[in-house]
Structures are given as structure tokens and as C-alpha cells.
Amino acid sequence: MKISKIEFENFRNFMEHGEIRCSTDGKVTIIYGKNGDGKTTLHQLFQWIFYGQVHFNKTTTDRLYNLQYESERSFGDTFQVMGSIDFEHDGAQYSLRRTYTYRKGLADSEKIAEDFSLNKMDEDFNWRRMDRPKEIIEKLLPSGLSDYFFFDGESMIADLRVKGKDSAGKLRKALYSMFDLDVLEAAINHVGETKLKTTVLGKLYLSKGTISSGSQIAAIKTNIEGAQTRLERLGRDLESAQKRKAECQSVLVSVSEQIGGFKSKADYERQRKALKAQRDLFLKNAAAAQAHFGDQISEMFPQLLISKAVQDAKQKIHLKIEKNRLPSGISKKLIAYLTDSTTTHCICGNPLCDAERQHISAYLDMMPPRSYTSLYQDFSRTAKMWGRGYDKSGIEDSIMTVLANNEQAEKCDAQIHELDEAEKKSPDIEDLIVARQQAEQEISELDARIGEIGTNQRKLEIYLKKQMQDFDNATRENAATEKVNRKIRIMEEVAAYFRKKLDDESVSYSHRLEENIQSLIDNMLTSRRKVTVSPEFAVRVTDSFNDESKSEGQFAVVSFAYIGGILKMLRSEEHLASKEYPLVLDGPFSKLDPDQRQNVVNMIPEFAPQVILFSKDDLHEVFSAESIGRVWTIVSNDEKNIARIEEGHLWN
């Protein structure tokens, strides 16, 4: 089977009519969507159309119609939810369609009709409606393996992590059906045991009481039948308790996954409190550094004052020199010569008179008793003595400490503001926390109940065994009874034969599955791990120390290998090899590191002849261009309650 097109209308947040065309040439179809856009909705749409089942998490509504669409209808109006899938199989074209019809009520809408049809295109290209569509689909795509054809990676990780036995049980049941091992299991259950009165062996055993007479035999037979009835009732109670426990565990996993993505009010308050404490500490450090700066200034004030005076004096002396700079060539010796009474002519040859002599004498006022440089050097030496001990770096460190701590305090305030805004936008998960606590409490109570039932079963089995021994002794010396005993032994041999055959087949299939998963793990996981699959199909992946702990990324790789190993094993069966099973995969690629993601992407096309991928991560850089077929993107409004599908890779 290869899916060519899926259409939908008024299905959950997809209010308008939409369609997705899928590649059927071996290339991967990718459907992009961010968290909450509707990937899970579209993924579940496949299962709803094929099987009429959806598995949304427990905290979401089970209404399939769009709430906005319903709100626009008038009281008493009817409306539909529609989904259809066109596919090809064995050279023929099929179209599968499912519709639910609702009537708008005062408080809620009621489903009043359901239609499920399968049409096949004949040689003249006309669609012909087929009889018994459920049986045909069951043969083409068995519902027992629907979780593996329509694979939710997130759920599978939770299954393998929290409820591996349940996953093993589902897989065992599905594979038994595919490989006809359920016939052997049914035969074994039909033959049964002598302690169960409704089985072949149980009826044969009790028939000895009708052959032999006597009040003692009758009384023992009554005791046996009573014990068997109570054991059957306890068995039903145990099954009911275990089923309810599985439901609670499913709720626990689902709720925990949702809680894991959001913070509770207490989480926000704890984070806010921690940020405030950090901010207050930064402000305290800044205040302490500022006080230390003040102390340093007080201690160094004389030195700082003198240092400032030195700088000022240096500048003033420099300015004085610049302001009173003598003409080039003028010196004290030259002035003395020119102002001497015996000198009658200048060095230039011109005669000197009184006016020139007075002008030259004015330069003597500009001459210091010694040079400005010498004056400054003397002043600096004196100032340096008084300024000794001035620690410039210490003062600068204090200033930088104040600035750095104030900056960190501002960052904390910004983070607190961001946290407040995030809390305003985040959903209220307090109800989820309560639901998780209730589920945990109920699981605890069910464990106690299951333990109590087991204790009562063991007591009854001991009592039944004693009664059966007495019954055997009371009916032993009788030819007719011996004939029944021979029949019992024959049926026990038949049951033993069936059990051995079933065990051998289970071991064989589990070993093949183990080899398939190991091969995929070796190719996809970046660390070495050993895979073991029990005859009950429980999967363990361990390191060299037999440690089963794994990161989320490793769990994701294991889940991919799990589904790949199953599909590979189906293809290896002679009577199934000609069948094609599509893989509609909602995979948690974000949990994989780059190497693991690339390894998984390289292997996925080998899982099935058609792969349809839902992803919240951009895969265009990890898939080769030639392996990508049709690409679609989910576009949603801000409230995530109205979405549509558009063709193309629309993310920037």
C-alpha cells in the first residue's frame, strides 16, 4: 500500500478543507509543524480514517470537530467531520472515506451518524463501492500493527521507558496475529488446565465426579467447582486492576510529558526567588565595593590632593613657558652684553641708543633665576614624598566591581521580567499536577489491590490442589475414571505440543527481531549497545556493564530501531513479503545529537517503501535533496486552534 493523497475537513484545528499529496516514488514526504500547530492531529488523522481510532493525550478534548466551526452553527444544525485517503495497492487504486455527522446541541454537539466506505477504481476508471471495507483494510493494513505503521516516536519513547512490558504485550499480540501464532495460543487456552472448569481439561477432570458416586466425592467436587469459580473471579478482578493500572500509567506518562514542557506556579516562584536572591547579592556586593571605595578615598585624600596639585603645577609651568617663550637666539649672556654701557653697537652692526637698551633690558624680567624644568623637578620630588602610598589600581578595581555587580543585578531584573511575561503566557498546569498526583495515588492503590488478589489466588490454588488430590484419591479405583484420566493425559500432551511449538516460534521470531534491531542500533547509535529481545518481545538495550539507562536521544534511536526492526521482519516473511506497508512517522528528531540524527535519517528510507515524516525540526540539511519528495508546512494562528496546510518548505 502506498498513500497518494489524504483529505480532511473540520478535523480538530483544521477547520477548512485541506489535502496533502504524498510521494509514491520512494522519496520521503515531509510535513513540517511547530509545537502545537497540529502535527499530532494530522498524524492521528491517518489512524482515524483507517480504523476509526484516535489516541490524543488525556488532557485534550476528544471532540474531533473544530470548536470555532461548531460555534458558528445554530442550535439543531448538523455538520460533519470528514477524512479520506487515496492509496494504491497491487496495481489498483482505492479511496477510503470516513465521516462523522454531528447535531449542534445547547451545551455540546452529539454524534448522530457515521459512514465508512471503500471505493476501488475499475478498468473504466469508475469508482465502485466495496462490501466489508473493515475486513479489506484489516487484511491490507492490520490494526494490530497500527502503532508501528503510524508511528509516534514520542509515545514509543514513553512506552519503552515507562511501560516496556505493555509495549511488548501489544507487539506480541500483533505479531502473533500476523504470523498465525494466535491460532496456537487459542488452542492452548482452549485445552487449558484441569484447575479451570471451563477448559477441555477442566471439564474432563470434573466429569470423573459424575462417573463416581458418593456424598464425599460430590462434596469434594463442589469444593473444587467453588474454588475454580472464585479463581476465575479473581482472575477477572486482576485483569481489570491491571488494565486500569495501565490506563493510569498512560495518563501519568502523558501528563508528565506535558508538565515537562511547562513550569508550574511553584516552579516559576522558585526560579523567581533564586533570581531575586542573585540580584540582591550583586547589589550587596556593589554596595560593599562602593563603601570600600569611599574608605580608600578617605585614606588617600592627602596623596590624591598632592597628586592633583602636581598635575596642576605641571600644567601651569608648561603654560608659563609657552606664554613667555623668548625669541629664538636670546640668552642671558647676550642681553648682558647688549645692555652694557660700553657697548655702542648691536651684533647686527646697528648703533644702540637708550630706547633699544630699555627694550632689551625688559627681557631680563622674563629670565627666571633658574629654568622652569628645574623648578618643576624640585617641586615633583617634594610632591612625590608626600604622595607616597597612592594606589591607583585599588581605586579602579573598586569602581569596576561596583559597575560589574550593578550590571549583573540589572540582568537579573531583566530575567525576572522575562519570567513574569512567560508565566502570563504559559498555560495553567496546576490541574495537570493534580491529575498526575491522582494517577500516582491510584496506581499505588491498584498495586496494593493487585498484591492482595495475588495472595488470595495463591491461597485458593493451595486449597484447590488439596481438594483435587482428595478428588483423585476418591475416584482412583474405577475403570471409567481411568478412561477419563487417559483422555486427560492425551489432551495434556496435545497442550504441551502446542506450547512447545508456540515457544519455539516465539523464540525464533524474537531472535530475528533482536538481530534486526541490533543491526539498526549499530548503524544509528553513536555509542555501542547490546540488544536483547525476550520470547515475550520485551526489548532491552544495555551497555557492557548491563546498564539499561539511556538518555532521551538514545531512547529515540532505540524507538526508531524498534519500528525498523519490526517492518524488516514483516518483509522477511514469505507470505507477507509482497505486501507494502507505509510508515507515517512523527519522530522526535530534536532529541538526537547531530551525528545520531544523520544516522537515523540515512536509515529511515530503508524502513518502508513509503515514508511520510512529521517534524518540528528542519530536515532539509540532513536529508539529501534527491531523497526528498513532496514537502508541506502547517500554518497556524497564534492561539493554535485554527490551522491549514500549505505546500512547500515555508520556514526561513
C-alpha positions in Angstrom: 0.0 0.0 0.0 1.2 3.5 -0.9 -0.8 6.6 0.2 -1.1 9.1 -2.6 -3.4 11.7 -1.0 -5.1 12.5 2.3 -8.0 15.0 2.5 -9.8 16.4 5.6 -12.3 19.0 6.6 -13.4 20.3 10.1 -11.0 17.8 11.8 -9.8 19.3 15.1 -7.9 22.6 14.4 -8.0 22.1 10.6 -11.4 23.8 10.1 -11.1 24.4 6.3 -10.8 21.7 3.6 -7.2 20.6 3.1 -5.3 18.0 1.3 -1.8 16.6 1.3 -0.4 14.8 -1.7 2.3 12.3 -0.9 5.3 11.0 -2.9 4.8 7.4 -4.0 8.2 7.0 -5.8 10.3 6.1 -2.8 11.1 9.7 -1.8 10.3 11.0 1.6 7.2 13.2 2.2 7.9 15.8 4.9 5.2 17.7 6.8 6.7 20.5 9.0 4.9 21.9 12.0 6.0 23.6 15.2 4.8 22.5 18.7 1.0 22.9 18.9 0.5 23.6 15.2 -1.3 20.2 14.6 1.4 17.6 13.7 -0.2 15.1 16.1 -3.6 15.9 14.8 -2.7 15.1 11.2 -0.7 12.0 12.4 -3.8 10.8 14.2 -6.0 11.6 11.2 -4.4 8.6 9.4 -5.5 6.2 12.1 -8.9 7.7 12.4 -9.6 7.3 8.7 -8.3 3.7 8.6 -9.6 2.4 12.0 -11.9 5.0 13.5 -9.5 5.4 16.4 -7.6 8.4 17.8 -5.1 8.4 20.7 -4.8 12.1 21.8 -3.4 12.7 25.2 -5.7 12.6 28.2 -5.8 16.3 28.8 -7.2 17.3 25.5 -10.8 17.1 24.4 -12.0 14.0 22.5 -14.2 16.1 20.2 -13.0 15.7 16.6 -14.7 18.8 15.2 -13.3 22.3 15.2 -14.7 24.3 18.1 -14.8 27.5 16.1 -16.7 25.8 13.3 -19.2 24.4 15.8 -19.7 27.8 17.4 -20.8 29.2 14.1 -23.6 26.7 13.7 -27.1 27.3 15.1 -28.9 25.0 17.6 -30.1 21.9 15.8 -27.8 22.3 12.8 -26.0 19.2 11.5 -22.4 19.2 10.4 -19.7 16.7 9.5 -16.1 15.8 10.2 -14.5 14.2 7.1 -11.3 12.4 6.2 -10.3 10.4 3.2 -7.2 8.6 2.0 -6.5 7.6 -1.6 -4.0 4.8 -2.0 -2.7 2.3 -4.4 -2.2 -1.4 -3.7 -1.2 -4.2 -6.0 -1.7 -2.0 -9.1 -5.2 -0.9 -8.1 -6.5 2.5 -6.9 -8.6 2.8 -3.8 -10.3 5.6 -1.9 -11.2 5.3 1.7 -13.5 7.8 3.4 -14.8 8.2 6.9 -17.3 10.8 8.1 -18.9 11.6 11.5 -22.1 13.6 11.5 -23.0 15.8 14.5 -26.0 17.8 15.6 -25.5 21.1 17.5 -26.9 21.0 21.0 -27.3 23.5 23.7 -24.1 22.6 25.6 -22.4 20.2 23.2 -22.8 18.5 19.9 -23.8 14.9 19.6 -22.6 12.4 17.0 -25.7 11.1 15.3 -24.2 9.1 12.3 -21.0 7.6 11.0 -20.1 6.4 7.5 -17.2 4.4 6.4 -16.7 3.5 2.8 -14.0 2.0 0.5 -14.1 2.5 -3.3 -12.0 0.8 -5.9 -11.4 2.1 -9.4 -12.4 -0.3 -12.1 -10.9 -0.8 -15.6 -13.1 2.0 -16.9 -11.8 4.4 -14.3 -15.1 4.4 -12.4 -15.2 4.2 -8.6 -17.1 1.1 -7.3 -18.1 0.9 -3.6 -16.8 -2.3 -2.0 -18.5 -4.5 0.6 -17.0 -5.2 4.0 -14.5 -2.4 4.0 -13.2 -3.1 7.5 -12.3 -6.6 6.6 -10.4 -5.5 3.5 -8.5 -2.8 5.4 -7.7 -5.3 8.1 -6.0 -7.6 5.6 -4.2 -4.7 3.8 -3.1 -2.9 7.0 -3.7 -5.0 10.2 -4.9 -2.8 13.0 -2.8 -4.8 15.5 0.3 -3.2 14.0 -1.2 0.3 13.5 1.1 1.8 16.2 4.0 0.7 14.1 2.7 1.8 10.7 1.6 5.1 12.2 4.5 5.6 14.5 4.6 8.2 17.2 8.2 8.5 18.3 7.4 10.4 21.5 4.8 7.8 22.7 7.1 5.0 21.8 9.9 6.5 23.9 7.5 6.8 26.8 6.4 3.2 26.2 10.0 1.8 26.2 10.9 4.0 29.2 7.9 3.6 31.5 5.8 0.7 30.3 8.0 -1.6 28.3 6.0 -4.7 29.3 2.9 -3.1 27.9 4.6 -2.3 24.6 6.0 -5.9 24.5 2.4 -7.2 25.1 1.0 -5.1 22.3 3.7 -6.2 19.9 3.4 -9.8 20.9 -0.3 -9.8 20.2 0.1 -8.0 16.9 2.9 -10.4 15.7 1.0 -13.5 16.8 -1.8 -12.3 14.6 0.4 -11.6 11.6 2.3 -14.9 11.9 -0.8 -17.0 12.8 0.6 -17.8 16.2 -2.6 -16.7 17.8 -4.2 -19.9 16.5 -1.7 -21.9 18.6 -2.3 -19.7 21.6 -6.1 -20.1 21.2 -5.7 -23.9 21.0 -3.6 -23.9 24.2 -6.1 -21.8 26.0 -9.0 -24.0 24.8 -7.3 -27.2 26.1 -6.4 -25.2 29.3 -5.7 -26.8 32.7 -7.6 -29.2 34.9 -8.0 -26.4 37.6 -10.0 -24.3 35.2 -13.6 -25.7 34.9 -14.4 -24.1 31.5 -11.5 -25.6 29.6 -11.4 -29.1 27.9 -9.1 -30.4 30.7 -11.2 -28.9 33.4 -14.4 -30.4 32.1 -12.8 -33.8 31.7 -11.4 -33.6 35.2 -14.8 -32.7 36.7 -16.5 -35.4 34.7 -14.9 -38.0 37.0 -17.3 -36.8 39.7 -20.3 -37.8 37.6 -18.9 -41.2 37.0 -18.1 -42.0 40.6 -20.9 -41.7 43.2 -20.8 -40.9 46.9 -21.5 -37.9 49.1 -17.8 -37.5 49.8 -16.9 -37.2 46.1 -19.9 -34.9 45.5 -18.8 -32.6 48.3 -15.2 -32.5 47.1 -16.4 -31.8 43.6 -18.5 -28.9 44.9 -15.5 -27.6 46.8 -13.4 -27.8 43.6 -16.0 -26.0 41.5 -16.4 -23.3 44.1 -12.6 -22.7 44.3 -12.4 -22.6 40.5 -15.3 -20.1 40.3 -13.5 -17.9 42.8 -10.2 -18.2 41.0 -11.9 -17.2 37.8 -13.5 -14.2 39.5 -10.1 -13.2 41.0 -8.5 -13.6 37.6 -11.1 -11.2 36.1 -10.5 -8.8 39.0 -6.8 -9.0 38.4 -7.1 -8.4 34.7 -9.4 -5.4 35.4 -7.0 -3.9 38.0 -4.0 -4.4 35.7 -5.9 -2.8 32.8 -6.8 0.2 35.0 -3.2 0.5 36.2 -2.1 0.5 32.5 -4.6 3.3 31.9 -3.3 5.3 34.9 0.3 4.8 33.8 -0.7 6.1 30.3 -2.3 9.2 31.9 0.8 9.6 34.1 3.2 9.5 31.1 1.0 11.8 29.0 0.6 14.3 31.8 4.2 14.2 32.8 5.2 14.9 29.2 3.0 18.0 29.1 4.2 19.1 32.5 7.8 18.6 31.4 7.3 21.3 28.7 5.9 23.9 31.1 6.5 25.2 34.6 4.1 25.3 37.4 3.4 28.3 39.5 5.7 26.9 42.2 8.5 26.4 39.6 8.1 30.0 38.4 8.2 31.2 42.0 11.3 29.1 42.8 13.1 30.4 39.8 12.0 34.0 40.5 13.1 33.7 44.2 16.5 32.4 43.0 16.9 35.3 40.6 15.9 37.8 43.3 18.5 36.3 45.7 21.2 36.6 43.0 20.2 40.2 42.2 20.2 41.1 45.9 23.7 39.5 46.3 25.0 41.5 43.3 23.6 44.8 44.8 25.1 43.9 48.2 28.5 43.3 46.6 28.2 46.6 44.7 27.3 48.5 47.9 30.3 46.9 49.7 32.6 47.8 46.9 31.3 51.4 46.9 31.9 51.6 50.7 35.4 50.3 50.2 35.9 52.9 47.5 34.9 55.6 50.0 37.3 54.3 52.6 40.1 54.3 50.1 39.4 57.8 49.0 39.4 59.0 52.7 42.7 57.3 53.4 44.3 58.6 50.2 42.9 62.1 50.2 46.3 63.9 51.0 48.1 61.9 48.4 45.3 62.4 45.9 45.3 66.2 46.7 49.1 66.5 46.2 48.9 64.4 43.1 46.3 66.7 41.7 48.4 69.7 42.7 51.4 68.2 41.0 49.4 67.8 37.8 48.0 71.3 38.0 51.5 72.8 38.7 53.0 70.9 35.8 50.3 72.3 33.5 50.7 75.9 34.8 54.5 75.8 34.5 54.1 74.4 31.0 51.7 77.1 30.1 54.0 79.8 31.6 56.9 78.6 29.5 54.7 78.6 26.4 53.3 82.1 27.2 56.7 83.8 28.0 58.8 82.0 25.4 61.8 84.2 24.4 62.6 85.0 20.8 64.9 82.4 19.2 68.6 83.2 19.9 68.0 85.4 23.0 70.1 84.4 26.0 71.1 86.0 29.3 74.7 86.4 28.2 73.6 88.2 25.0 71.3 90.5 27.0 74.1 91.4 29.4 76.4 92.3 26.5 73.8 94.5 24.8 72.9 96.4 28.0 76.5 97.1 29.0 77.3 100.8 29.0 80.4 100.3 26.9 78.5 98.5 24.1 77.7 101.1 21.4 76.6 98.8 18.6 74.3 95.7 18.3 75.8 92.4 17.0 73.9 93.2 13.8 76.0 96.4 13.3 73.3 99.0 14.0 74.1 101.6 16.7 72.4 101.2 20.2 70.5 104.1 21.7 68.7 104.4 25.1 65.3 103.2 23.7 66.8 99.9 22.3 68.7 99.4 25.6 65.5 99.7 27.6 63.7 97.3 25.3 66.5 94.7 25.6 66.5 95.2 29.4 62.8 94.1 29.6 63.9 90.6 28.6 65.7 90.3 31.9 62.4 90.3 33.7 61.5 87.2 31.7 64.6 85.4 32.8 64.0 83.1 36.0 66.7 82.7 38.5 66.8 79.1 37.1 65.0 77.1 34.4 61.3 76.1 34.6 62.3 72.5 34.2 64.5 72.6 37.2 61.7 74.3 39.2 59.2 71.6 38.2 61.7 68.8 39.0 62.2 70.1 42.5 58.5 70.5 43.1 57.8 66.9 41.8 60.4 65.4 44.1 58.7 67.1 47.1 55.2 66.1 46.0 56.3 62.5 45.4 57.4 62.3 49.0 54.0 63.4 50.2 52.1 61.3 47.6 53.8 58.0 48.5 51.3 55.1 49.0 48.8 56.3 46.5 47.2 53.0 44.9 45.6 53.9 41.7 44.7 50.3 40.7 42.9 49.7 44.0 40.6 52.6 43.4 40.0 51.5 39.8 39.2 47.9 41.0 36.6 49.2 43.4 34.9 51.3 40.7 34.9 48.3 38.2 33.5 46.0 40.9 30.6 48.4 41.5 29.8 48.7 37.8 30.1 44.9 37.2 27.8 44.0 40.1 25.2 46.7 39.1 25.3 45.3 35.6 24.7 41.7 36.8 21.8 42.9 39.0 20.2 44.6 36.0 20.5 41.3 34.1 18.7 39.5 36.9 15.9 42.1 36.9 15.6 41.6 33.1 15.4 37.8 33.6 12.7 38.3 36.3 10.7 40.4 33.9 11.0 37.8 31.2 10.0 35.1 33.7 6.9 37.2 34.7 5.9 37.5 31.0 6.5 33.8 30.3 4.3 33.0 33.3 1.5 35.2 31.9 1.6 33.3 28.6 2.1 29.8 30.0 -0.9 27.5 30.5 -2.1 26.7 34.0 -0.7 23.3 34.7 -1.8 23.1 38.3 -4.7 20.8 37.1 -2.2 18.6 35.4 -0.1 18.3 38.5 -3.2 17.3 40.5 -4.1 14.8 37.7 -0.6 13.3 38.0 -0.8 13.1 41.8 -4.2 11.4 41.5 -2.8 8.9 38.9 0.1 8.1 41.1 -2.2 7.6 44.1 -4.5 5.3 42.2 -1.5 3.3 40.8 -0.3 2.9 44.4 -3.8 1.7 45.5 -4.0 -0.6 42.5 -0.6 -2.1 43.3 -1.9 -2.9 46.7 -5.1 -4.4 45.2 -3.1 -6.5 42.7 -0.9 -7.8 45.5 -4.0 -8.7 47.6 -5.6 -10.5 44.6 -2.3 -12.4 44.1 -2.2 -13.5 47.7 -5.8 -14.7 47.6 -5.1 -16.6 44.3 -2.2 -18.4 45.9 -4.3 -19.4 48.9 -7.1 -20.7 46.7 -4.6 -22.6 44.5 -3.2 -24.4 47.5 -6.8 -25.2 48.7 -7.7 -26.3 45.2 -4.7 -28.5 44.9 -5.6 -30.2 48.2 -9.2 -30.7 47.1 -8.0 -32.1 43.7 -5.7 -34.6 45.5 -8.6 -35.7 47.6 -10.8 -36.0 44.5 -8.2 -38.1 42.7 -7.9 -40.4 45.7 -11.6 -40.8 46.0 -12.1 -41.6 42.2 -9.0 -43.6 41.6 -10.2 -47.3 41.7 -12.7 -47.0 38.8 -12.3 -48.2 35.2 -14.4 -45.3 33.8 -12.4 -42.9 35.8 -9.2 -44.3 34.4 -10.6 -43.8 30.9 -11.1 -40.2 31.7 -7.6 -39.9 33.1 -6.2 -41.3 29.8 -8.1 -38.6 27.9 -6.7 -36.0 30.2 -3.2 -37.3 29.7 -3.7 -37.2 25.9 -5.0 -33.6 26.0 -2.1 -32.6 28.2 0.3 -34.0 25.6 -1.6 -32.0 22.9 -1.4 -28.8 25.0 2.4 -29.5 25.7 2.9 -29.9 21.9 1.2 -26.6 21.1 3.1 -24.8 23.9 6.4 -26.1 22.6 5.6 -25.1 19.1 4.5 -21.7 20.2 7.6 -21.2 22.4 9.9 -22.3 19.5 8.2 -19.9 17.1 8.3 -17.1 19.6 12.0 -17.7 20.3 12.6 -17.7 16.5 10.8 -14.5 15.8 12.2 -12.7 18.8 15.7 -13.7 17.8 15.1 -12.4 14.3 13.7 -9.1 15.7 16.7 -8.9 18.0 19.1 -9.2 15.0 17.2 -6.6 13.1 17.2 -4.1 15.9 20.9 -4.7 16.7 21.8 -4.1 13.1 19.9 -0.8 13.1 21.3 0.2 16.5 24.8 -0.4 15.3 24.2 1.9 12.3 22.3 4.7 14.1 23.6 4.9 17.7 26.9 6.7 18.2 27.7 4.5 21.3 28.0 0.7 21.4 25.0 -1.1 22.9 23.7 -4.7 23.0 20.1 -5.5 22.1 18.2 -8.5 23.6 14.6 -9.4 22.8 12.9 -11.9 25.1 10.4 -14.5 23.7 7.7 -12.2 25.0 9.2 -9.4 22.7 10.4 -7.2 25.6 13.3 -5.2 24.3 16.4 -4.3 26.4 19.3 -2.2 25.3 22.3 -2.3 27.6 26.0 -1.3 27.7 28.9 -3.5 28.6 28.0 -3.2 32.4 24.4 -4.4 31.7 23.2 -0.9 32.5 19.9 -0.2 30.8 19.9 3.6 31.5 19.7 5.8 28.4 19.4 9.4 27.5 16.3 10.7 25.7 18.4 10.7 22.5 19.3 7.1 22.9 15.7 6.2 23.7 14.7 7.9 20.5 17.2 5.9 18.5 16.0 2.7 20.1 12.4 3.6 19.2 13.4 4.2 15.6 15.3 0.9 15.5 12.4 -0.9 17.2 9.9 0.1 14.4 12.6 -0.5 11.7 13.3 -4.0 13.0 9.6 -4.9 13.1 9.0 -3.7 9.5 12.1 -5.5 8.3 10.9 -8.7 9.9 7.5 -8.4 8.2 9.2 -8.1 4.8 11.2 -11.2 5.5 8.1 -13.4 5.9 7.3 -15.2 2.6 3.5 -14.7 2.8 4.0 -11.1 3.7 6.9 -10.2 1.5 4.8 -9.0 -1.3 2.8 -6.6 0.9 3.9 -2.9 1.2 3.4 -1.2 4.5 3.7 2.6 4.6 5.4 4.3 7.6 3.8 7.5 8.8 6.3 8.8 11.4 6.1 11.6 13.9 9.7 11.4 15.0 11.4 13.2 17.9 14.4 14.3 15.9 15.2 17.2 18.3 16.2 14.6 20.9 19.0 13.4 18.7 22.5 14.8 18.6 23.7 15.8 15.1 25.5 12.5 14.4 22.6 10.4 15.7 20.1 12.4 13.7 22.1 12.0 10.5 22.4 8.2 11.1 18.7 7.9 11.7 17.8 9.9 8.6 20.1 7.8 6.5 18.4 4.6 7.6 14.7 5.7 7.6 14.2 5.3 3.8 15.1 1.7 4.2 12.3 1.0 6.7 9.5 1.1 4.3 8.7 1.7 0.6 6.9 4.9 1.5 7.8 7.2 4.4 5.8 10.2 5.5 7.6 12.3 8.1 6.2 14.8 10.6 8.8 17.1 12.0 9.2 20.2 14.2 12.9 20.3 13.1 14.3 21.5 9.8 15.4 18.3 8.0 16.5 19.8 4.7 20.1 19.9 5.8 20.2 16.3 6.9 18.2 14.7 4.0 19.8 14.7 0.6 17.8 16.8 -1.9 17.3 13.8 -4.2 15.6 11.8 -1.3 13.0 14.5 -0.5 9.7 14.3 -2.4 6.6 16.4 -1.5 7.1 18.9 1.3 4.3 20.6 3.3 4.2 23.1 6.2 1.4 23.6 8.8 0.5 27.2 9.2 -1.4 28.0 12.5 -2.8 31.1 14.2 -1.5 32.5 17.5 -4.0 30.5 19.5 -3.1 27.3 17.7 -6.8 26.5 17.2 -7.1 27.2 13.5 -4.5 25.7 11.1 -4.1 25.0 7.4 -1.6 23.1 5.3 0.4 24.7 2.6 2.8 23.1 0.1 6.5 23.9 0.4 9.1 24.4 3.0 7.9 27.7 4.4 10.3 28.2 7.3 13.1 30.8 6.9 
